[in-house]
Amino acid sequence: MVSSVAPRLIRFNKPYGVLSQFTPEGRWQGLKDFIDLPGVYVAGRLDADSEGLLLLTDDGKLQAQIADPRFKMEKVYWVQVEGVPADAALAALRDGVTLNDGPTRPAHAQRINPPSGLWERDPPIRVRQAIPTTWIELAIKEGRNRQVRRMTAAVGHPTLRLVRAAIGPYTLDGLAPGAWAG
């Protein structure tokens, strides 16, 4: 018998310091501190020191479509980097950079103004008075471990703050840090 219940999809704005799992570990909080819904599972990961959109679902097939790079679901990140990336650095990101685990796929990369409505991070990022920071928007269709951070470092601009703004058609719109909607 086929179930007529639609799969459940939860959008969660993961704050800094929260793991992409329900159980806390060490100094990091778990999702259970924010979401008390039995039967939903994380579709993809976002490091504890990254913020933004995390999707959860109760449907294994949907979970695979979201998380598996074979489905090439684009992920959009707002990345605050150290320094001001030159056009050549952005072109390198667009072409794909070589990391220790091989070359990345080409990405969409552009400088942007600080995202409007972006909340303050707690704790704040480190600031060095002699070095400016720049926001870039980076869209990738892969999901390697700490990939965005490694990509920006590879072009000489370490990531200071990382916020995932979208996964495919799903966005952060209307979600405060720690809030979810389903």
VMD Tcl script that draws the C-alpha trace (Angstrom):
set ca {
  {0.00 0.00 0.00}
  {1.31 3.44 -0.94}
  {1.10 6.17 1.67}
  {-0.88 9.27 0.72}
  {0.89 11.39 3.34}
  {3.15 14.01 1.75}
  {6.75 13.96 2.92}
  {7.56 16.45 5.63}
  {10.25 19.04 4.86}
  {11.53 21.37 7.57}
  {13.59 24.51 6.90}
  {15.78 25.41 9.88}
  {18.02 28.45 10.34}
  {20.91 26.79 12.15}
  {22.74 29.17 14.48}
  {26.49 29.19 14.99}
  {27.58 26.52 17.48}
  {24.89 23.97 16.62}
  {25.72 20.59 15.10}
  {23.81 19.05 12.17}
  {22.68 16.22 14.45}
  {20.20 15.95 17.28}
  {22.72 14.96 19.95}
  {25.03 17.63 21.41}
  {28.79 16.98 21.58}
  {31.30 18.77 23.76}
  {30.79 22.52 23.53}
  {28.36 22.27 20.58}
  {24.57 22.16 20.89}
  {22.43 19.61 19.05}
  {19.29 20.09 16.98}
  {17.12 18.68 19.79}
  {17.58 22.02 21.58}
  {15.58 23.65 18.75}
  {13.49 20.99 16.98}
  {11.37 18.43 18.82}
  {9.90 16.47 15.92}
  {10.19 12.69 15.92}
  {10.95 11.01 12.62}
  {12.75 13.81 10.77}
  {16.37 13.52 9.71}
  {18.96 15.97 8.45}
  {19.35 16.18 4.67}
  {22.95 17.31 4.26}
  {25.30 18.85 6.78}
  {26.44 22.25 7.91}
  {29.45 22.59 10.22}
  {28.92 23.80 13.77}
  {30.85 26.99 12.99}
  {28.64 27.72 9.96}
  {25.14 29.20 10.02}
  {22.03 29.17 7.91}
  {19.71 26.85 6.07}
  {19.53 23.22 7.10}
  {16.82 20.96 5.72}
  {15.25 18.04 7.57}
  {12.77 15.51 6.22}
  {10.99 12.28 7.09}
  {11.40 10.95 3.52}
  {14.55 8.96 2.67}
  {14.25 9.54 -1.09}
  {13.89 13.30 -0.63}
  {16.78 13.27 1.85}
  {19.00 11.65 -0.80}
  {17.92 14.12 -3.50}
  {18.86 17.03 -1.26}
  {22.12 15.67 0.15}
  {23.64 13.54 -2.61}
  {25.92 15.51 -5.00}
  {24.79 13.25 -7.88}
  {21.53 15.23 -7.93}
  {23.51 18.50 -8.24}
  {21.18 20.55 -6.05}
  {22.78 23.99 -5.89}
  {23.71 25.40 -2.49}
  {24.14 29.17 -2.13}
  {26.40 30.61 0.56}
  {27.06 34.12 1.78}
  {30.71 34.16 2.78}
  {32.49 36.92 4.66}
  {36.17 36.62 3.79}
  {39.34 38.28 4.95}
  {40.62 40.88 2.49}
  {39.15 42.02 -0.81}
  {39.19 39.29 -3.47}
  {40.48 40.51 -6.82}
  {38.69 39.54 -10.03}
  {41.31 36.80 -10.56}
  {40.40 35.17 -7.22}
  {36.70 35.17 -8.12}
  {37.53 33.81 -11.59}
  {39.49 30.97 -9.96}
  {36.44 30.08 -7.83}
  {34.25 30.18 -10.94}
  {36.63 27.89 -12.84}
  {37.09 25.47 -9.93}
  {40.06 25.33 -7.60}
  {42.26 22.38 -6.74}
  {41.98 21.24 -3.14}
  {43.90 18.45 -1.39}
  {41.12 16.01 -2.39}
  {41.03 17.12 -6.04}
  {39.57 19.89 -8.17}
  {36.19 21.41 -7.38}
  {33.46 21.82 -9.93}
  {33.04 25.33 -11.32}
  {31.06 27.61 -9.00}
  {29.17 30.86 -9.26}
  {31.11 33.51 -7.34}
  {30.56 37.24 -7.00}
  {31.22 40.04 -4.54}
  {28.04 41.21 -2.82}
  {27.03 43.88 -0.33}
  {26.55 42.60 3.21}
  {23.27 40.64 3.03}
  {20.35 42.79 4.15}
  {18.63 41.64 7.31}
  {21.54 39.42 8.32}
  {21.65 38.91 12.08}
  {24.73 39.52 14.23}
  {26.72 36.40 14.89}
  {27.14 35.26 18.48}
  {30.04 35.20 19.14}
  {31.14 37.89 16.66}
  {33.79 37.11 14.06}
  {37.37 38.14 14.73}
  {38.16 41.56 13.30}
  {41.61 42.84 12.41}
  {41.64 46.59 11.98}
  {44.32 46.61 9.25}
  {42.55 43.99 7.09}
  {39.16 44.69 5.49}
  {36.52 42.03 4.95}
  {34.35 41.35 1.91}
  {31.14 39.40 1.36}
  {30.91 37.04 -1.59}
  {28.08 34.86 -2.77}
  {29.27 31.39 -3.72}
  {27.00 28.76 -5.28}
  {28.23 25.17 -5.57}
  {26.76 21.82 -6.59}
  {29.01 19.67 -4.43}
  {29.24 19.15 -0.71}
  {32.71 18.12 0.38}
  {33.83 18.53 3.96}
  {34.36 22.26 4.69}
  {34.49 22.87 0.95}
  {33.56 26.56 0.87}
  {36.10 27.40 3.57}
  {38.80 25.45 1.74}
  {37.91 27.09 -1.59}
  {38.17 30.65 -0.27}
  {41.43 29.81 1.52}
  {42.81 28.34 -1.73}
  {42.39 31.73 -3.42}
  {43.98 33.58 -0.50}
  {40.88 34.77 1.37}
  {40.10 32.79 4.53}
  {36.44 32.54 5.51}
  {35.46 34.50 8.60}
  {31.72 33.82 8.49}
  {29.71 31.34 6.45}
  {25.92 31.46 6.03}
  {24.05 29.03 3.78}
  {21.26 31.05 2.18}
  {19.63 28.44 -0.08}
  {19.53 24.79 -1.09}
  {17.89 24.40 -4.48}
  {14.50 26.14 -4.26}
  {14.54 26.32 -0.44}
  {15.73 29.53 1.26}
  {16.22 31.15 4.64}
  {13.49 33.69 3.90}
  {11.47 34.52 6.99}
  {13.53 32.41 9.42}
  {15.33 33.95 12.38}
  {18.33 32.06 13.79}
  {17.07 29.00 15.70}
  {13.64 29.11 14.02}
  {12.14 26.47 11.77}
  {9.15 26.14 9.47}
  {7.64 23.08 7.84}
}
mol new
graphics top color blue
foreach p $ca { graphics top sphere $p radius 0.5 }
foreach p [lrange $ca 0 end-1] q [lrange $ca 1 end] { graphics top cylinder $p $q radius 0.2 }
display resetview
